[in-house]
Amino acid sequence: MSGIVVVGAGQAGLALAAKLRAEGYHGPLKLLGEEAWPPYQRPPLSKKFLLGELARERLYLRSRDFYGEHDIDLRLGARVEAIDRRAKKVRFGDEVLAYDRLVLTTGACPRRLPATIGGDLGNVFTLRGIDDVDAMAPLFVPGARLLVVGGGYIGLEAAAVAARAGLKVTLIESGPRILGRVAAEETAGYFRTLHRENDVDLREGTGLRRLLGDNTVEAAELADGTTVSVDLVIVGIGVTPATTLAETAGLPVENGIATDAFGQTADPSIFAAGDCASFPYAGGRLRLESVQNAIEHAECVAKNLLGAENPYRPEPWFWSDQYEVKLQIAGLNTGYDRVVARKGEREGSASHWYFAGRRFIAIDAMNDPRAYMTARRLLAAGASPDPDHLAAADLKTLAAA
Ligand code: FAD
């Protein structure tokens, strides 16, 4: 018996391995990860860890003893280069491992700037792993001039941490506004104000023409013709799912490794979960990039590997920390045509409720955990508050309804 091999020792890979053991799987279980670190949480990389307020060990999802105690054969520095589907084997370095079932939890890779515009210069970073933070740490000092390229959550979080650490921050977003892909103008407006109050030079509708410098970056020429002097650049322009391994093995890829609702790929022996996988949803396919999805998708697949037939039905939630603000998001706002804003009880707290027609589909809550929890309950129940009366409605009444 070759057992189960999991490729990708991140949030989903670990959740899957742990769930298999918790559900009583006693067979061989191997967890292969290309990074040097045991499975760790990524969210603090653009938050407390980048700020230097969290020790490295606190990132690790489980203690080093956990793997031995649960008979999980964790191999680090093991980049799987090929899958031989016919022989049911994977290859990494000089080693070949056989599997009965294979799970791909390979995550996602940050998009980089092309070398033709200076993307390969020194001191130009992306932010995906511990190694990225380690590499930029010596430059992350008060007074350093940082350019953040991209106004999504990771770019905004990095800008917030840098501003807090005393760097001089410029953030450029080539789209008309920050958070254009993920949130309404109401939420973008809230964070735009917050960043400007914290001295971030935030420029929307401003693309990057090229980065300038001999070996290391010295300046950025922007699409509007202006030039900004910089000591380091953080590129936060999104990720692409890590599908090369699957693709090379001939597995279908549609915005991620294509799986059915049970996490199974076109090969009945191979499954996928987390950032790298897309699954059927609302007549199309969906791929999510969040801790909630990595864990719940992986745990669902683990049960299915053991004989359950659970289709994956995500109840998405996400968070982002910027300065003193915790943004909590629940639901998916795709297809919204109306946003109702509510003021929270505390100074600066607010929530934005997304509707498609009269159907409530998602919330962004800023320092407003009560609104967030109420909304989550409504979403789980498939209930919609009346958008016409929501702005002034009492939360307790809403929850009870
Ligand atoms: P990953 O955690 O990326 O793990 C995949 C692993 O597979 C990686 O270690 C990779 O090196 C390895 N791998 C890939 N290919 C191979 C191969 N061929 N062989 C061996 N190993 C391989 N989500 C939230 O919900 N809230 C947040 O606030 C939040 N903040 C974030 C901040 C940052 C800076 C980042 C980068 C992400 C953040 N996320 C957040 C997203 C969240 O961390 C991811 O969605 C989650 O980690 C996905 O888990 P995963 O296991 O699918 O992928």
Residues whose N, C-alpha, C, O or C-beta is under 5 A from the ligand:
A	BS01	FAD	V7 G8 A9 G10 Q11 A12 G13 L32 G33 E34 E35 R42 P43 L45 S46 A78 R79 V80 T105 T106 G107 A108 L127 R128 A242 L245 A273 G274 D275 C276 E289 S290 V291 Q292 A294 W317 F318 W319 S320
